[in-house]
Amino acid sequence: MSADKANTKGRAEENISATQPGWALPSEKPHCSGEACLGAARQEEFGKPAPCPPEVPPLKPSANHTVCVQVSAVGLGIVLPVQTPNAAEIWKSDYVKMPFANHCRQTRTVCFVRHVEVIRWLVIKAALNKDRFESSKHLENAIKEYNQKYAHLWRFSGLHQHFDQLPDSERQYLLGTLLPGMAKLALQLPEQCSKPIPLLKQRRAHAITMSQEQIACLLANAFFCTFPHRNSTQPNSEYHSFPDINFSRLFANFSQRMSEKLKTIFCYFSMVTENMPTGLVTFQRCCLNDSVDWRRSPCKLTQLRVSSEGRIEEEEQGELQVDFASPMVGGGVLGSGLVQEEIRFLINPELIVARLFTEKLADNECLVITGAQRYSEYGGYSDSYRWLRCHNDETPRDSWLRRCTEIVAIDALNFRNPMDQYKICYLERELNKAYCGFSTADRVILARHKPAVATGNWGCGAFKGDAKLKALIQIMAAAQAQRDVVYFTFGDTALMRSIKEMHQFLQGSNVTVGRLYDVLEKYSRKALGVSMGRDLYEFIRSNVACPKGRI
Ligand code: APR
């Protein structure tokens, strides 16, 4: 065993003893005990965690921050929508095109012969304004009333099968209570959302703050597929670079996944129609203005806690929680996808509304969402995902009335050829993407605190990345952003040990981010020159101590 390894092993042993069961502070529920958790055991070893609620600057609109509620009222704890006169006259390409816009028209056939053009919102109101829906077919027909162009294309067999397999009492609750309540919520759109909602387009660093009630109203419209111009899948269509928002795809084919998704979504709507939350949520698109000179970074590694148990969303309040995103935020949440991002968007459904206004993320961009509330508890993953019950989120709110839950959507590269991920150009892309998500330098809204990043095998599932490499990339990006890291290996205890031991070795060797980048660059050349026989971490151990250029 090389000297380095013996040395590391010794340190690893020593560190594990520091994390025996019971290390968690009495007030903290231990994420894990003993062997399942390695690293900085106590919060103070992490450096001061952000207070929750964190201090935030006073809420006020600006050139790059659209606030959809009356700011003065928020100070009094009251949430009132901003009222914009003649909102129905607004129809601009830089703003969300609202279903109630007068520009939105459709042809109605009168007495079988005459075709009359009417304002589409009137058709929507007539179709949805019901005390009850007789069946899911009745719901299908209502949705098709104002989506005639797609009436022959859209299928609802998944929705019907979901309703058919429900116990009668649940079906009657949906048809007689929940769906009419959701329709009523959707029809409040002109009153709730008269302030134009800007599109968060690429290269446009901008924030939107809106109320949970406004989000619920927008999501109810998405459920009933009322958003215009959002259904075409043509590559050159107006919103081809935006995620879809209308729920029509979700209704098409029945599967256990689709059924569990609907249960999760109905749980959200039942909670908000029965007891509307009164807080705000902020969505901010951040663009990395200056990419980092990784080769010359003097930053030292920050603290790391690795756990093979637990999930990011169960992390302590106040951490920056990573969404393993698609560049089209939300990924397959309205389709068949059901891994980390889709699950997060289902249990915190206010995240889904980001699909309405967030254009595809570029390589140097991320989306930060502050305040998204959790409404469901779940078990399983992917095919075994099951909605369990509604969740009462008691996370404290900050002075903007937002839950202290900060989520950052960063999309890793999807490697069709896993060998590509070792190319320095892709390594650098992933470093910049993670740094964009973790840094506060390019935030639209200033952040005074830098709590730890709660992350895991980012880009290592659907996107087929190497977890050991991705862990290092995130550790380097967090160091550059001066944030500690809480890393969940999602049950992989061997990976937990490897990452922790590598981190201890690097910290013990006083390695800078720049030095580590240099070694990765050398590895990149060797990896691509020879077979990938040499383990990445073994290569780093053998070379990090070599003088620069001597590898
Ligand atoms: N907490 C911690 N770790 C998790 C969690 C969780 N809640 N859920 C999953 N993981 C771990 C698992 O080990 C998983 O294999 O993260 C790994 C990566 O998860 P993926 O969702 O597959 O992430 P990624 O590889 O980045 O693929 C992203 O999948 O969900 C879609 O829209 C998303 O298109 C995007 C793609």
Boltz pocket constraint, residues with backbone or C-beta under 6 A from the ligand:
constraints:
  - pocket:
      binder: B
      contacts: [[A, 310], [A, 311], [A, 312], [A, 313], [A, 324], [A, 325], [A, 326], [A, 327], [A, 328], [A, 330], [A, 331], [A, 332], [A, 337], [A, 338], [A, 339], [A, 340], [A, 341], [A, 342], [A, 412], [A, 455], [A, 456], [A, 457], [A, 458], [A, 459], [A, 460], [A, 461], [A, 462], [A, 463], [A, 464], [A, 465], [A, 488], [A, 489], [A, 490]]
      max_distance: 6.0
